């Protein structure tokens, strides 16, 4: 089974065996995004922004925690067991410019149209139309101030990006025009640009079981990306020792190599 949502104000549940809809949910307003919790057995959706909610994500660590991103420049964390309001409204300045009222907090200087928890759920990544990506502590709401540089974001609707799982380093894959930018999450370094699409990429998903990345684009193609074990070495720099892709490097070395 899988689900899809659309600007036609519906959310559909699909049967993968028959490729037919098993159920259809109709809404009164436009559905910009949806997300099913990977850990919860019972949950509900929450709305609480002044403008349209462009991205939602359930915590992979705590089944009742939901993150939402909106066109009002805000990112909110919710505990869906509480009806009183959100837990935190993230502040890009960590309280230095908006100490008076939490409702004045903004996560970006533009629409926030993408968010994604890290695999362990301890951090939250957000992207906005201000061409910035930010890494947050999901417990305290603190902006960790990791600098990813300019992250081109021309999408005016939800932007689906993803993080790796099972690699020696943790990576984030972000649609970047017609390419996909690959960053190390905690250092902010951009290590690669994946080129294959002909038009803007809107979505990418990482499949941990096969260590594959899937991306879809406005060129109407879905591409599957597989990691290369070894980095290509230019002909004029051929060495006896192959250059192992950083994603597959071990954090240890044998005593023979050290000697």
Secondary structure as the mmCIF struct_conf table of DSSP 4:
data_model
#
loop_
_struct_conf.conf_type_id
_struct_conf.id
_struct_conf.beg_label_comp_id
_struct_conf.beg_label_asym_id
_struct_conf.beg_label_seq_id
_struct_conf.end_label_comp_id
_struct_conf.end_label_asym_id
_struct_conf.end_label_seq_id
STRN STRN1 UNK A 2 UNK A 5
TURN_TY1_P TURN_TY1_P1 UNK A 7 UNK A 8
BEND BEND1 UNK A 9 UNK A 9
STRN STRN2 UNK A 10 UNK A 15
TURN_TY1_P TURN_TY1_P2 UNK A 16 UNK A 19
STRN STRN3 UNK A 20 UNK A 26
BEND BEND2 UNK A 28 UNK A 29
BEND BEND3 UNK A 38 UNK A 39
BEND BEND4 UNK A 41 UNK A 42
BEND BEND5 UNK A 50 UNK A 51
STRN STRN4 UNK A 53 UNK A 58
BEND BEND6 UNK A 60 UNK A 61
TURN_TY1_P TURN_TY1_P3 UNK A 63 UNK A 64
STRN STRN5 UNK A 65 UNK A 70
TURN_TY1_P TURN_TY1_P4 UNK A 71 UNK A 72
BEND BEND7 UNK A 73 UNK A 73
STRN STRN6 UNK A 75 UNK A 79
TURN_TY1_P TURN_TY1_P5 UNK A 80 UNK A 81
BEND BEND8 UNK A 83 UNK A 84
BEND BEND9 UNK A 87 UNK A 87
STRN STRN7 UNK A 88 UNK A 89
TURN_TY1_P TURN_TY1_P6 UNK A 92 UNK A 95
BEND BEND10 UNK A 96 UNK A 97
BEND BEND11 UNK A 100 UNK A 100
HELX_RH_3T_P HELX_RH_3T_P1 UNK A 102 UNK A 104
BEND BEND12 UNK A 107 UNK A 110
STRN STRN8 UNK A 112 UNK A 117
TURN_TY1_P TURN_TY1_P7 UNK A 119 UNK A 120
BEND BEND13 UNK A 121 UNK A 122
STRN STRN9 UNK A 123 UNK A 128
TURN_TY1_P TURN_TY1_P8 UNK A 129 UNK A 131
STRN STRN10 UNK A 132 UNK A 137
TURN_TY1_P TURN_TY1_P9 UNK A 138 UNK A 140
STRN STRN11 UNK A 143 UNK A 143
BEND BEND14 UNK A 156 UNK A 157
STRN STRN12 UNK A 160 UNK A 160
STRN STRN13 UNK A 162 UNK A 163
BEND BEND15 UNK A 166 UNK A 169
STRN STRN14 UNK A 171 UNK A 176
TURN_TY1_P TURN_TY1_P10 UNK A 177 UNK A 178
STRN STRN15 UNK A 179 UNK A 184
TURN_TY1_P TURN_TY1_P11 UNK A 185 UNK A 187
STRN STRN16 UNK A 190 UNK A 195
BEND BEND16 UNK A 198 UNK A 199
STRN STRN17 UNK A 201 UNK A 207
TURN_TY1_P TURN_TY1_P12 UNK A 208 UNK A 211
STRN STRN18 UNK A 212 UNK A 217
TURN_TY1_P TURN_TY1_P13 UNK A 218 UNK A 219
BEND BEND17 UNK A 220 UNK A 220
STRN STRN19 UNK A 222 UNK A 226
BEND BEND18 UNK A 229 UNK A 229
STRN STRN20 UNK A 230 UNK A 230
HELX_RH_3T_P HELX_RH_3T_P2 UNK A 235 UNK A 237
BEND BEND19 UNK A 240 UNK A 241
STRN STRN21 UNK A 244 UNK A 244
HELX_RH_3T_P HELX_RH_3T_P3 UNK A 246 UNK A 248
BEND BEND20 UNK A 251 UNK A 251
HELX_RH_AL_P HELX_RH_AL_P1 UNK A 255 UNK A 258
#
